[in-house]
Amino acid sequence: MIFLGHVFFLVFMMNRIDAKFNELRKARKKAFIAFITAGDPDLQVTEDLALAFETAGVDILEIGVPFSDPMADGPIIQAASFRALQKGVTLKKILSTVKKIRESSQIPIALMSYYNPIFHFGIEKFILAAKEAGVDGLVIPDLPVEEAADLSRYAKGAGIATIFFLAPTTARERMPAIVKAATGFIYFVSVAGVTGAKKAVPSDIMRQIRLARTMTKKPICVGFGVSTSEQVKAMGRISDGVIVGSAIVKEIEKNVGQKDMIGRVARFVRHLAAVL
């Protein structure tokens, strides 16, 4: 459904994220989800990377909205957000970039944003603008499911997925409400802490993912701390998809100014995605 004001209309096109997981399930494959920070180093590069990633094996693109206080992010993504904010990147400009990407690509796109920029934009206004731009899902790290009713209602009306988190610290009694509210996929945080490349991913998360699977059939994707092809492969064995962020953001930073920057980063991503 989509809505105008307070009126809802049925929309029969399947959300791109749902369609992608259906396609992968039939092919017995796992999703590779790549994260980049919008506007780092600039919004044109964000657009170019999105198009390059689609041919490099990325199944879903997560675009981070830079924010001044990114509490869930480690130093690599914090620095990327700071650089983007210094360039004057705003939520409105990011939505315009997504709209440009949609002129050439149908890659599923989820925005990762803290709640403050969305709240100040206006929840209903933002959902309408996101739908018009071609956004497929929302990841909001600082919005707990207990406080997400309004946003979830508007997002559902627009056919936009609301992706909620499960973490090693999630109490068992909260898990049913989280998996019930989540649409698109469930974001399973592999480590207690912030984003960032880790040398090793904890091995005990298999038990926690199995517990989540007793409560839902929705896709469960693992992120936070996944940075190498070996880790991607290991997490792919126990989940429906793997999310890599900091390692890609670091690769972007390393190649800024290089003549073939887009190609270099795309090759790095292709290497990670190939193991799935």
C-alpha positions in Angstrom: 0.0 0.0 0.0 1.0 3.6 -0.4 -0.8 6.6 1.1 -1.4 10.3 0.5 -2.2 12.2 3.7 -4.2 9.7 5.8 -5.6 7.7 2.8 -4.1 4.3 2.0 -4.0 2.7 -1.5 -3.1 -0.9 -2.4 0.2 -1.4 -4.3 0.7 -4.8 -5.9 4.5 -4.5 -6.7 6.5 -6.7 -4.2 9.1 -4.8 -2.2 12.5 -5.3 -3.8 14.0 -6.7 -0.6 11.3 -9.4 -0.4 11.7 -10.2 -4.1 15.4 -10.5 -3.7 15.2 -13.0 -0.8 12.6 -15.0 -2.8 14.9 -15.1 -5.7 17.9 -16.2 -3.6 15.9 -18.8 -1.7 14.9 -20.4 -5.0 18.5 -20.4 -6.1 19.7 -21.7 -2.7 21.9 -18.7 -2.2 22.6 -16.2 0.6 22.3 -12.5 0.4 25.4 -10.3 0.3 24.5 -6.8 1.8 27.0 -4.0 1.4 27.0 -0.8 3.5 28.4 2.5 2.4 28.0 6.0 3.9 26.1 8.4 1.7 28.3 11.3 0.6 31.7 9.8 1.5 33.6 11.0 -0.3 30.7 12.6 -2.2 27.2 11.8 -3.4 28.3 11.2 -7.0 30.6 8.5 -5.8 27.8 7.0 -3.8 25.7 6.8 -6.9 28.5 5.3 -9.0 29.3 2.7 -6.3 25.7 1.7 -6.1 25.6 0.9 -9.8 29.0 -0.8 -9.7 28.0 -2.9 -6.7 25.0 -4.3 -8.5 27.3 -6.0 -11.1 29.8 -7.0 -8.4 27.5 -9.4 -6.6 25.8 -7.2 -4.1 22.2 -8.3 -3.5 21.1 -5.4 -1.2 22.7 -2.0 -0.7 22.5 -0.4 2.7 23.2 3.4 2.5 24.1 5.1 5.7 22.7 8.5 6.5 25.5 10.5 8.2 24.7 11.7 11.7 26.6 13.8 14.2 26.2 11.2 17.0 26.4 7.7 15.4 26.2 5.7 18.6 26.1 2.3 17.0 29.1 2.9 14.7 32.7 2.4 15.3 35.5 4.8 14.3 35.6 3.9 10.6 32.0 4.7 9.9 32.0 7.6 12.4 34.8 9.2 10.4 32.9 8.6 7.1 29.8 10.3 8.6 31.9 13.3 9.7 33.5 13.7 6.3 30.0 13.5 4.6 28.5 16.0 7.0 31.4 18.4 6.3 30.5 18.2 2.6 26.9 19.3 3.5 25.2 16.0 2.9 21.6 15.9 4.1 18.8 13.4 4.2 17.0 15.3 1.4 20.1 15.1 -0.8 20.5 11.4 -0.1 16.9 10.7 -1.2 17.7 12.6 -4.4 20.7 10.4 -4.9 18.6 7.3 -4.5 16.2 8.6 -7.1 19.1 9.0 -9.5 20.2 5.5 -8.8 16.7 4.3 -9.6 17.1 5.7 -13.1 19.6 3.0 -13.9 19.2 0.3 -11.2 16.6 -1.8 -9.4 19.0 -3.0 -6.7 17.2 -3.2 -3.3 18.2 -0.2 -1.1 17.8 0.1 2.6 18.6 3.4 4.4 20.4 3.1 7.7 19.6 6.3 9.6 19.4 7.3 13.2 15.9 8.5 14.3 16.8 12.1 14.8 17.1 13.1 11.0 13.8 11.2 10.3 12.0 12.8 13.2 13.1 16.3 12.1 12.1 15.6 8.5 8.7 14.5 9.7 7.8 10.8 9.8 5.0 10.8 7.3 6.7 13.3 5.1 9.9 11.2 5.1 8.1 8.0 4.3 6.4 9.6 1.3 9.7 11.0 0.1 11.5 7.7 0.6 8.8 5.8 -1.3 9.0 8.3 -4.2 12.8 8.1 -4.3 12.8 4.3 -4.4 13.9 3.3 -0.9 12.9 -0.3 0.0 13.8 -0.6 3.7 14.8 1.3 6.8 17.4 0.3 9.5 17.2 2.6 12.5 19.6 1.5 15.2 18.3 3.8 18.0 14.6 3.2 17.5 13.5 0.2 19.6 10.5 -1.8 18.4 8.5 -0.6 21.4 8.6 3.0 20.2 8.4 2.3 16.5 4.6 2.0 16.0 4.1 5.2 14.1 7.0 4.8 11.7 6.2 1.1 11.2 2.6 2.0 10.3 3.5 4.6 7.7 6.3 2.4 6.3 3.9 -0.6 6.0 1.5 1.6 4.1 4.2 2.6 1.7 5.5 -0.9 1.2 8.8 0.0 2.9 10.4 -2.7 5.1 11.3 -1.9 8.7 14.4 -3.9 9.7 14.9 -4.4 13.4 17.9 -5.7 15.4 18.5 -8.8 17.4 21.7 -8.7 19.4 23.7 -11.0 21.7 22.2 -9.0 24.6 18.6 -9.2 23.5 16.5 -10.7 26.2 14.6 -13.8 25.2 11.3 -12.3 26.2 11.8 -9.4 23.8 12.7 -11.5 20.8 9.1 -12.5 19.7 8.0 -8.8 19.5 11.1 -7.9 17.5 10.8 -10.7 14.9 7.1 -10.0 14.6 7.6 -6.3 13.8 10.5 -6.8 11.5 9.9 -6.8 7.7 12.3 -7.3 4.9 14.8 -9.1 7.1 16.1 -9.3 10.7 19.4 -7.7 11.4 21.4 -10.0 13.7 24.2 -8.1 15.4 27.1 -10.6 15.7 28.9 -8.8 18.5 28.0 -6.7 21.6 29.3 -3.3 20.7 29.6 -1.0 17.7 30.3 -1.6 14.0 33.9 -2.2 12.9 36.1 -4.8 11.3 37.0 -7.5 13.8 39.8 -10.2 13.6 37.3 -12.9 14.6 33.5 -13.2 14.8 32.2 -14.9 18.0 31.4 -18.6 17.3 28.5 -18.9 19.8 26.0 -16.9 17.7 24.8 -20.1 16.0 22.8 -21.0 19.1 21.2 -17.5 19.2 20.3 -17.6 15.5 18.7 -21.1 16.0 16.6 -19.6 18.8 15.4 -16.8 16.6 14.5 -19.3 13.9 12.1 -21.0 16.3 10.2 -17.7 16.3 10.2 -16.7 12.7 10.7 -17.8 9.1 11.8 -14.3 8.1 15.4 -13.9 6.7 18.1 -13.4 9.3 21.2 -11.5 8.2 24.4 -11.1 10.2 26.3 -7.9 10.5 28.7 -5.9 12.7 32.3 -7.2 12.8 32.2 -9.1 9.5 35.2 -8.0 7.4 36.9 -10.8 5.6 35.9 -13.4 3.0 36.4 -16.2 5.6 34.0 -14.5 8.0 31.5 -13.8 5.3 31.6 -17.5 4.3 31.3 -18.6 7.9 28.3 -16.3 8.7 26.7 -17.3 5.4 26.5 -20.9 6.6 24.3 -20.1 9.6 22.2 -17.1 8.2 20.3 -16.0 5.2 22.6 -13.1 4.4 25.8 -11.3 5.5 26.3 -7.5 5.9 29.7 -5.9 5.5 30.1 -2.2 6.3 33.3 -0.9 7.9 35.6 -3.0 5.7 34.0 -1.5 2.6 34.0 2.0 4.0 37.7 1.6 4.8 38.4 0.5 1.3 36.6 3.5 -0.1 38.7 5.8 2.1 41.9 4.0 1.0 41.2 4.6 -2.7 40.0 8.2 -2.6 41.8 10.1 -5.3 42.7 7.0 -7.3 41.9 7.1 -11.0 40.0 3.8 -10.8 38.5 4.2 -7.4 35.1 2.8 -8.3 36.6 -0.2 -10.0 39.0 -0.9 -7.1 36.2 -0.8 -4.5 33.9 -2.9 -6.7 36.6 -5.6 -7.1 37.1 -5.7 -3.3 33.3 -6.1 -2.8 33.2 -8.8 -5.6 35.8 -10.8 -3.7 33.7 -10.7 -0.5 30.4 -11.5 -2.2 31.9 -14.4 -4.3 32.1 -16.7 -1.3 28.3 -16.7 -0.9 
